[in-house]
């Protein structure tokens, strides 16, 4: 198959969520070579948007997304002690690791911590998900990247992998999503992981355990893997080729995500990246591709998390920490919790 040389709109919209998953799943497999002194040198793309006169449109798009501002929400119902919902980034960046004072106070007062999956705190358990479900990671028997990609795209992917110290042969039979997410994290984040530094969610779990508070999960690592593996092969291949093509922009994309996250401008993350990283007029997959990703990796997971959250919220005193990109929107966690009869208000 012949794939676009530059990423279509649909794939640009995937990057923030795929990046978060790439770090949060603690995937075992190919990773870019990293050194202890690796640094991230990305630029905040918001500055570029401002200079180009595009920022107002991005801000308007973000403002139209329900519950798009803020990372901490108070969850209440008559007769039940309040709980809190906090949006995280599955990263170890120092700017992410320090909770804002209102979130720190809510976490300290909580009776329990609820995170996306407790598997992230147990590498052996996370790895077991891969061995137990090889169909989520491996291509169908007889298929390889060489049989699925046209020669030009295959050469592009092979060269991009080689730059990161990954032989094509080592990922030939892996599903493209797996290799794509492995390439998305910047060198500094990979280096911190190799040095054993925890991402925010894991750090919160460690702190809660040390304080004698129970830690509960809303999903399993296998369920998260299944969501990614369920994406169509065409979309996975597009994502892999596009990720290689965008290699030099990934530090900027990550820096933009981090800066907007720290400011609590969650709904602005995706519109900003979409506006700042042009697609060159290629709109292949703009509608159907993103609709598939949003349904499988965002909407269905949000619904599952809200369903499993009910008993924990009913007990009161829960501090629920999940990826911030799950919070906003009509199908976001804040809106879904309100549909379940909870009074949800911004608390930061």
C-alpha positions, 0 to 999 in steps of 0.5 A, spaced: 500 500 500 502 507 498 501 511 504 502 519 505 508 522 505 506 527 511 501 525 516 493 527 515 489 531 520 487 524 523 493 522 525 496 529 528 490 528 532 492 522 535 499 524 537 497 527 544 493 521 546 498 516 543 504 520 546 500 519 553 499 512 552 506 510 550 509 513 556 503 510 561 503 503 559 510 502 560 511 498 554 516 493 554 519 493 547 523 497 542 525 504 545 530 509 542 537 509 545 537 514 550 543 517 555 543 519 562 544 526 560 539 526 554 535 533 554 529 535 551 530 541 546 523 542 544 519 549 543 512 551 545 508 551 538 503 556 541 509 561 540 509 560 533 501 560 533 501 567 536 506 569 531 503 566 525 496 569 527 493 562 528 492 563 536 485 566 536 482 560 532 486 555 536 483 558 543 476 559 540 476 551 538 478 550 545 473 554 548 468 550 545 470 544 548 466 543 554 470 542 561 476 544 557 480 548 562 482 545 569 485 539 571 482 538 578 474 537 579 470 536 585 465 530 585 459 530 589 452 527 591 448 528 597 450 524 603 456 522 600 463 525 602 466 528 596 471 525 591 476 529 586 478 527 579 485 530 577 488 530 570 495 527 569 500 526 564 503 519 564 510 522 564 516 524 569 518 531 567 519 535 573 513 540 571 508 534 571 511 531 578 509 537 582 502 537 584 498 544 584 497 546 591 489 544 591 490 537 588 496 536 593 491 538 598 485 533 595 490 527 594 493 528 602 486 528 604 483 522 600 482 515 603 484 512 597 487 513 590 484 511 583 488 510 577 487 508 570 491 501 571 495 499 577 499 494 573 503 500 571 506 499 578 508 492 577 512 491 571 512 484 571 504 484 571 505 489 565 509 485 561 505 479 563 499 482 559 504 482 553 505 474 553 498 473 555 496 476 549 501 476 543 495 477 538 495 485 541 502 486 539 504 481 533 502 481 526 498 476 523 502 470 521 506 471 515 505 478 515 511 483 516 512 490 515 515 489 508 509 485 506 505 491 508 508 497 506 510 499 499 518 500 498 519 507 499 515 507 505 519 501 508 525 505 506 523 511 510 521 507 516 527 503 516 532 509 516 528 512 521 528 506 526 536 506 524 537 513 527 534 511 533 538 504 534 532 500 532 534 494 527 528 494 522 528 486 523 527 487 530 520 490 529 518 486 522 513 482 525 510 487 531 503 491 530 505 498 527 502 501 533 507 498 538 513 501 534 509 507 533 508 509 540 515 507 542 518 512 537 514 518 540 517 519 547 523 524 547 530 522 549 530 525 556 523 521 558 526 515 555 532 516 559 529 518 565 525 511 565 531 507 564 534 510 570 528 508 574 524 515 575 517 514 576 511 517 571 506 521 575 501 516 576 506 511 579 509 516 583 502 517 586 501 510 587 507 509 591 505 515 595 498 512 597 501 506 598 506 509 603 501 512 607 497 506 608 491 508 602 489 503 598 490 504 590 485 501 585 485 501 578 479 502 572 483 498 567 488 492 566 494 493 562 491 488 557 485 492 556 489 498 554 493 494 549 487 491 546 484 498 545 490 500 541 491 493 537 483 494 535 485 500 530 485 498 523 492 496 520 491 501 515 491 506 520 496 503 524 501 503 518 499 510 517 501 512 524 508 509 523 510 512 517 507 519 519 511 518 526 517 517 523 516 523 518 515 527 524 521 525 528 524 532 528 517 535 530 516 530 536 520 534 541 516 541 540 509 537 540 511 534 547 513 541 549 507 544 547 503 538 551 507 540 557 506 547 557 499 547 556 498 542 561 501 545 566 497 551 565 491 547 565 489 548 558 487 541 556 482 542 551 487 547 547 492 541 546 490 538 540 487 544 536 494 547 538 498 541 535 493 540 529 494 548 527 502 548 528 503 541 524 501 542 517 499 536 513 501 539 507 494 539 504 493 531 505 486 529 508 487 522 507 483 519 513 481 525 516 474 523 518 474 515 518 481 514 521 480 519 527 473 517 528 475 510 529 481 512 534 476 516 538 471 511 539 476 505 541 481 509 545 478 515 548 470 514 548 469 506 550 475 507 555 472 513 558 465 509 558 468 503 562 472 508 567 466 511 569 462 505 570 468 502 574 468 508 578 461 509 581 462 504 587 469 508 589 465 514 588 459 512 592 464 510 598 466 517 598 473 520 599 477 518 592 482 521 589 481 519 581 488 520 577 487 519 570 490 522 563 488 529 563 485 528 555 480 524 558 477 529 562 474 534 557 469 534 551 461 531 551 464 524 551 469 526 557 469 523 564 467 530 567 461 530 562 459 522 563 460 523 571 454 528 570 450 524 566 451 519 572 448 524 577 454 527 580 455 534 581 462 535 578 465 542 579 472 545 577 476 545 584 483 548 581 
